[in-house]
């Protein structure tokens, strides 16, 4: 629990990561190689993937659990991603000790039907994960091709979530929002989670005049009522033109509220990579101390109640 405005509120971290070894890939041909001190090579490009304090480029569950004690988390959603590779055995061992405290997702390869169905059976059937997570630029696939209907049909068979990261850049596979809207309309019963508010090209300062891409993303609720979002990673998107307390976050959430979607949004950080730009505590106070336009009920939903409904009930 966390005390906000004199009221105890549930706090759930709806988007974080832990792993023991990077073995990820992008676009099936581009491997991710740890270089030390938080730096990795993605193909021939080197990036500061996480703060340099992470000398071995790994983030253990003990780090997250220490932050849980410091900040008052009740629960956490530990997501997996192709960028550093699946961590099924490790995450399973964590969840086995506290099954009511953690949730996770699997990471399939939608380009290979047989492999995909086997991953869905393993992660959703055997392990009981909450959904499958896709990365538009990492392992791209044509969402609207009828040949790929199995991607969504398998998820619905297990009553699980289709979680889609729409991409952080301006490449050919980034932000396929029109295809996503087609999927939402085609499968109105499909449960969808969009991390990072769909990213919605928020890294582009031009978008922060009218939030046209964000509005496009949120229009998915007109087609499918089973859609939720997390607000993780925004400091990383806007760090080139914003700084703590990152007023962009308040501006974005104000727009989301204006469009009637605020109770579909869950607080989350994208720890540990977001810690390059802001501390864990700052990622919390950006909301609790700088979003006065949210009502107490809206704040309570954002911080934990919505994530409890989506991930833990």
Buried (B, 14 or more C-beta within 10 A) or exposed (E): EBEBEEEEBBBBBBBBBBBBEBBBBBBEEBBBBBEEBBBBBBEEEEEEBBBEEBEEBBBBBEBBBEBBEEBBBBBBBBBBBBBBBBBBEBBBEBBEEEEEBBBBBBBBBBEBBEEBBEBBBBBBEEBBBBBBBBBBBBBBBEBBEEEBBBBBEBBEBBEBBBBBBBBBEEEEBBBBBEBBBBBBEBBEEBBBBBBBBBBBBBBEEEBBEEBEBBBBBBBBBEBBEBBBBBBBBBBBBBBEEBEBBBBBBBBBBBBBBEBEBBBBBBBBBBBBBBBBBBEBEBBBBBBBEBBEEBEEEBBBBBBBBBBBEBBBE
